[in-house]
Amino acid sequence: MLRWSGAGTTWAAIGTGVGTPYAGRAGVFALEEKTGRVSRYNGTAKSWTAIGSASELAIGGSTLYALTPKRDRVLSWNGRAGGWTAIGGPAGHIYAGGLGLFATEPAGGHLIGYDPVKRTWARVGNPGSHFVVDSDHLYGLNPARDQVWQWSGNGDKWDVIGGPARAIYAGALGLFAVDLETGRLWRYTGEPMTWADIGEAGATLAMDDRALYRVAPDRGSVWRWSPGSDWLRIGGPAAAIAAG
């Protein structure tokens, strides 16, 4: 695993074989998909601590959440190795952001949201192919991938804000969607059904509060984009990226 210096195309090795990266206010983590091992980066070169095991990870604000390897419990990490607390039961997938933590029910696939004060879960939406969360909003891509939806914040009421999409991403810079047919990347303007083309989406995307990053379609390079500027190449080959 490599870490970008923040300028030019300089990267430093911080780990080998630790898994897929996850980054956010809670820290930098890796999930080794074959073994389920979860590791936390300690801040110095190649120094990682194993903190548990999971099938999925999600970062919401300063909290790391996990779905157990058997997908039978949703967990919250307290910052110490092995320090996990069960806050939910079985789930298909988990999604988190500044707005909160959400999960899909394993049977019907309906979306449920977690109330950290009451420590309860409540249904907030119907099944979807994917969901994303930012600091203020929850978005979903319907099962047919022909509509992008935004949660109203009230019960299970949602509004259609976009058309067909291959994938959606959300974060500090807003909501982005990959065109289902062309693979172009579109940025949501805030007005339903109004989107702006900002270039090629590439193989995968990541976002922090300053920029959007993409891995090229052939995974041979990493690029950076920020509002008001064009895409800039910042690195070489990458299988996956994370930003936070």
Backbone torsions as a table, in degrees:
resi	resn	phi	psi	omega
1	MET	NA	141.7	-178.9
2	LEU	-118.7	152.9	177.2
3	ARG	-122.9	129.2	-179.0
4	TRP	-73.9	141.6	-178.7
5	SER	-73.8	-19.2	-177.6
6	GLY	101.8	-3.7	179.0
7	ALA	-150.6	147.1	177.5
8	GLY	60.3	-141.7	-179.3
9	THR	-121.6	29.2	-178.0
10	THR	-89.8	125.8	179.9
11	TRP	-130.0	150.5	178.7
12	ALA	-123.4	139.5	178.8
13	ALA	-71.9	130.1	178.4
14	ILE	-122.0	-3.1	179.1
15	GLY	178.5	156.7	178.8
16	THR	-131.7	127.9	175.7
17	GLY	70.4	21.0	-178.2
18	VAL	-85.3	-19.7	175.9
19	GLY	118.1	-165.3	-178.7
20	THR	-73.9	131.6	-175.8
21	PRO	-80.2	148.6	172.0
22	TYR	-135.8	136.9	-178.4
23	ALA	-142.3	148.2	179.0
24	GLY	178.8	-168.2	-179.8
25	ARG	-60.8	-26.2	-179.8
26	ALA	-74.2	-16.5	-179.4
27	GLY	132.1	-166.0	177.1
28	VAL	-114.2	128.4	-175.7
29	PHE	-132.7	166.2	176.2
30	ALA	-140.7	142.9	177.5
31	LEU	-119.3	116.5	177.5
32	GLU	-85.3	106.4	-168.8
33	GLU	-64.1	-34.1	-178.1
34	LYS	-70.4	-40.4	-176.2
35	THR	-99.8	-19.7	-176.6
36	GLY	82.1	4.7	-178.0
37	ARG	-67.7	133.3	176.3
38	VAL	-108.5	128.8	-179.9
39	SER	-125.5	149.1	177.3
40	ARG	-113.5	134.1	178.0
41	TYR	-77.2	130.5	-174.8
42	ASN	-89.0	-2.2	176.4
43	GLY	99.5	-8.6	176.7
44	THR	-121.1	155.9	-172.8
45	ALA	-48.9	122.3	173.7
46	LYS	59.4	25.4	178.5
47	SER	-106.9	111.1	-177.3
48	TRP	-130.6	150.4	176.3
49	THR	-123.8	127.2	175.7
50	ALA	-71.1	128.4	-176.3
51	ILE	-120.3	-1.1	179.6
52	GLY	157.2	-160.4	179.3
53	SER	-141.2	151.2	-176.4
54	ALA	-162.3	163.8	171.9
55	SER	-98.2	-26.2	178.5
56	GLU	-147.2	152.7	173.0
57	LEU	-126.1	154.9	174.6
58	ALA	-152.7	140.9	179.5
59	ILE	-113.4	125.5	177.2
60	GLY	-125.4	111.7	-175.3
61	GLY	62.0	-124.9	179.7
62	SER	-100.6	17.5	-176.5
63	THR	-116.5	137.2	174.0
64	LEU	-99.7	130.4	177.7
65	TYR	-116.2	154.7	179.7
66	ALA	-143.3	154.3	172.3
67	LEU	-112.0	125.5	-175.0
68	THR	-57.9	158.7	-179.7
69	PRO	-53.6	-34.5	178.9
70	LYS	-87.4	-0.4	-178.9
71	ARG	58.7	32.6	-178.1
72	ASP	-103.7	-4.8	177.6
73	ARG	-151.1	145.2	171.2
74	VAL	-98.8	131.7	-174.2
75	LEU	-120.1	153.0	173.3
76	SER	-120.5	134.5	-176.8
77	TRP	-94.0	137.5	-177.0
78	ASN	-97.2	4.9	176.6
79	GLY	100.8	-2.8	179.1
80	ARG	-119.2	150.1	178.7
81	ALA	-55.3	125.5	-179.5
82	GLY	77.2	0.9	-175.9
83	GLY	-88.1	75.1	-177.9
84	TRP	-113.5	142.4	177.6
85	THR	-121.7	130.5	177.8
86	ALA	-74.3	123.9	178.3
87	ILE	-120.1	-0.8	179.6
88	GLY	-161.4	165.2	-180.0
89	GLY	-91.4	-149.9	-177.4
90	PRO	-58.7	144.6	178.8
91	ALA	-150.6	151.4	176.1
92	GLY	-80.2	-47.7	178.4
93	HIS	-148.2	161.0	175.3
94	ILE	-124.9	149.5	-179.9
95	TYR	-139.9	138.7	-178.5
96	ALA	-146.2	156.4	177.3
97	GLY	-169.5	-168.4	180.0
98	GLY	-60.5	-29.1	-179.6
99	LEU	-70.6	-27.8	-179.8
100	GLY	146.0	-164.4	-177.1
101	LEU	-113.0	136.2	-179.6
102	PHE	-136.1	156.1	-179.5
103	ALA	-148.4	156.8	175.2
104	THR	-100.3	139.1	177.2
105	GLU	-68.9	137.7	-175.7
106	PRO	-66.1	-27.7	-177.0
107	ALA	-84.7	-68.6	-176.3
108	GLY	-87.9	-14.7	179.6
109	GLY	81.9	6.6	178.3
110	HIS	-66.0	151.0	-177.7
111	LEU	-91.0	133.7	178.6
112	ILE	-124.2	149.6	-179.6
113	GLY	-117.3	147.5	-176.2
114	TYR	-98.4	132.5	174.5
115	ASP	-101.8	106.2	-175.4
116	PRO	-69.3	-19.7	178.9
117	VAL	-78.7	-50.6	179.8
118	LYS	-83.0	-15.3	-176.4
119	ARG	57.2	44.4	179.5
120	THR	-129.9	164.5	178.1
121	TRP	-118.5	146.2	178.3
122	ALA	-142.7	146.9	179.9
123	ARG	-67.6	133.3	178.8
124	VAL	-126.0	-6.7	-179.1
125	GLY	-171.1	169.6	178.5
126	ASN	-84.6	173.4	179.2
127	PRO	-60.3	149.7	176.7
128	GLY	-146.7	167.7	178.5
129	SER	-80.7	-25.2	178.6
130	HIS	-166.8	151.4	177.5
131	PHE	-132.1	150.4	175.9
132	VAL	-137.5	153.2	-175.3
133	VAL	-132.1	135.4	169.1
134	ASP	-118.5	-160.5	-175.2
135	SER	-71.3	-22.8	-175.3
136	ASP	-125.1	-16.5	-171.1
137	HIS	-136.3	158.3	173.0
138	LEU	-122.3	128.9	-178.0
139	TYR	-123.4	155.1	178.6
140	GLY	-142.2	152.6	174.6
141	LEU	-112.8	122.4	-173.3
142	ASN	-66.8	165.5	-175.5
143	PRO	-55.3	-34.8	-179.4
144	ALA	-80.7	-8.1	-178.4
145	ARG	60.5	28.3	179.0
146	ASP	-110.2	4.5	177.3
147	GLN	-148.2	137.1	172.5
148	VAL	-101.7	132.0	-176.0
149	TRP	-118.7	152.1	174.7
150	GLN	-123.3	131.4	179.8
151	TRP	-73.0	138.1	-179.4
152	SER	-75.6	-19.2	-175.2
153	GLY	91.5	-0.3	-177.2
154	ASN	-124.9	111.6	177.8
155	GLY	58.1	-131.0	178.0
156	ASP	-115.6	35.4	178.5
157	LYS	-89.0	126.5	-179.2
158	TRP	-128.9	157.0	178.3
159	ASP	-124.6	139.3	177.3
160	VAL	-76.9	126.5	-179.4
161	ILE	-124.3	-5.4	-178.7
162	GLY	-158.3	167.6	-178.5
163	GLY	-97.2	-150.8	-174.8
164	PRO	-57.2	136.9	179.7
165	ALA	-147.9	144.1	177.0
166	ARG	-79.7	-36.8	-179.1
167	ALA	-159.1	159.7	176.1
168	ILE	-131.0	150.3	-179.8
169	TYR	-137.9	144.6	179.5
170	ALA	-142.7	150.7	179.2
171	GLY	-178.3	-155.9	-175.3
172	ALA	-61.8	-26.7	-178.7
173	LEU	-90.8	-1.3	177.6
174	GLY	116.0	-155.2	-176.9
175	LEU	-109.9	136.1	179.7
176	PHE	-130.5	149.2	179.6
177	ALA	-137.5	143.2	176.9
178	VAL	-96.4	122.5	-177.9
179	ASP	-57.0	132.6	-175.3
180	LEU	-62.0	-35.6	-175.3
181	GLU	-96.8	-44.2	-172.1
182	THR	-94.8	-21.7	-176.5
183	GLY	79.9	7.1	176.6
184	ARG	-73.1	155.3	-178.5
185	LEU	-103.2	129.0	-177.6
186	TRP	-118.4	140.6	178.1
187	ARG	-108.1	130.3	-179.0
188	TYR	-72.9	131.0	-176.9
189	THR	-85.4	-12.5	-175.4
190	GLY	103.7	-12.8	176.3
191	GLU	-103.9	126.3	-179.1
192	PRO	-48.9	132.4	177.8
193	MET	68.5	15.1	179.1
194	THR	-118.5	113.9	-175.4
195	TRP	-132.8	153.4	179.7
196	ALA	-116.2	131.2	179.1
197	ASP	-75.1	123.8	179.5
198	ILE	-118.3	10.6	175.2
199	GLY	127.1	-165.7	-179.0
200	GLU	-78.2	138.5	-177.1
201	ALA	-77.0	-35.7	-176.7
202	GLY	81.5	-162.0	-175.7
203	ALA	-83.1	-36.5	179.3
204	THR	-160.2	161.1	-175.7
205	LEU	-130.1	157.6	172.4
206	ALA	-147.8	159.6	-174.2
207	MET	-146.4	141.6	167.5
208	ASP	-120.9	-164.2	-175.6
209	ASP	-81.7	-0.4	-179.6
210	ARG	-119.2	-27.4	-172.7
211	ALA	-153.5	165.4	175.1
212	LEU	-112.1	138.7	-177.6
213	TYR	-123.0	144.6	178.6
214	ARG	-136.6	149.9	170.3
215	VAL	-98.2	130.8	-177.9
216	ALA	-58.5	156.8	-178.7
217	PRO	-52.4	-35.8	179.0
218	ASP	-89.3	5.4	-179.3
219	ARG	59.0	24.4	-178.5
220	GLY	-92.6	-6.5	-178.7
221	SER	-158.8	159.7	177.9
222	VAL	-117.4	138.3	-175.5
223	TRP	-127.8	153.7	-179.0
224	ARG	-126.2	137.6	177.8
225	TRP	-134.2	140.9	173.0
226	SER	-136.5	155.2	-178.0
227	PRO	-54.1	130.6	179.2
228	GLY	88.8	-0.6	178.9
229	SER	-130.6	166.4	178.9
230	ASP	-91.7	174.5	178.6
231	TRP	-70.4	138.3	-179.4
232	LEU	-127.9	129.5	179.2
233	ARG	-72.8	128.3	-179.0
234	ILE	-124.3	-1.3	-178.2
235	GLY	-170.3	174.5	-178.0
236	GLY	-94.7	-148.0	-174.1
237	PRO	-57.4	142.7	178.2
238	ALA	-154.1	139.2	176.3
239	ALA	-88.3	-34.2	-178.9
240	ALA	-153.9	156.4	178.0
241	ILE	-136.1	157.3	174.7
242	ALA	-144.3	148.1	-179.7
243	ALA	-143.8	146.2	179.3
244	GLY	-170.2	NA	NA
